[in-house]
Amino acid sequence: MENYDLKKVHEANLAILKEIDRICRKYRIKYVLDAGTLLGAVRHKGFIPWDDDADVAFTRPNYDAFLKVVKRELPEGMTLVEPKDLRDGKAFFDFTARIIYEKSQMHEDTEEMQYYGGKLNHLWVDLFTIDELPANKAASTWTLFLHTAIYGLAMGHRYKLDFGKYGVMGRICVWILSTVGRLIPMSVIRKLQHMAAVKDRKGKSPLRYYSNYQPDYLYVTLQKEWCEETVDLSFEDTLLMAPKGWHEVLTWVYGDYMTPPPKEEQIPSHSSMKIKIMD
């Protein structure tokens, strides 16, 4: 089948989610549905009807445990892609690991897709990490600034930069950081990002944040008790793990999360692409 069929997209994403759930329950690892996938579980008991991607998150200890077992557990047709896997670790897309559905194609075979070795030309489920954020305001601000700056350095190793989406100051900052970043090996930048994420992991702060999202999501601050324990929520034809404080998480991110957006905004985030699912 070669068209943008949301039913097929949901089936592919659900297959990945079920594998993540199976692996985590087998090894007693906790994960949580995240972002629009969590919202879909609560508001629609499954996928948001117009959504076309899926997200899960792990606290750092659970994330590390998952990475140790996932490669040997994934079935044929699904693959873990880590940031270090892009062009032998020399290219940058983001700091997020993902499980791809190999029998899918998101883009035409463009020069950009070839740059990333075709690894990003599939449907996937993002794997986000939840790390400790210092409770001290100055320390937390510094941590988030470090992540933003490191991300800017890494952008020097991206295929191409679209400066048109930034304001004047944004363009200047991105240009400076990315230019400097080109002089620093991507392997070093990844180490810096990991150090920034785990340096405050002392268990004393009640605050948590998503350390490998894009910088525009760093404003999301979670309470430890919201995300470190899980509950099962109905999702399509199965049960998947969600944060115990799902109401608090969704309220922080979306506000009045039970009210759907206007009809004109109910469009897939990848609607400009022709997603192919190969049966």
Secondary structure, 3 states (H helix, E strand, C coil): CCCCCHHHHHHHHHHHHHHHHHHHHHCCCCCEECHHHHHHHHHHCCCCCCCCCEEEEEEHHHHHHHHHHHHHHCCCCEEEECHHHHHHHCCCCCCCEEEEECCEECCCCCHHHHHCCCCCCCEEEEEEEEEEECCCHHHHHHHHHHHHHHHHHHHHHCCCCCHHHCCHHHHHHHHHHHHHHCCCCHHHHHHHHHHHHHCCCCCCCCEEEECCCCHHHCCCEEEHHHHCCEEEEEECCEEEEEECCHHHHHHHHHCCCCCCCCHHHCCCCCCCCCCEECC
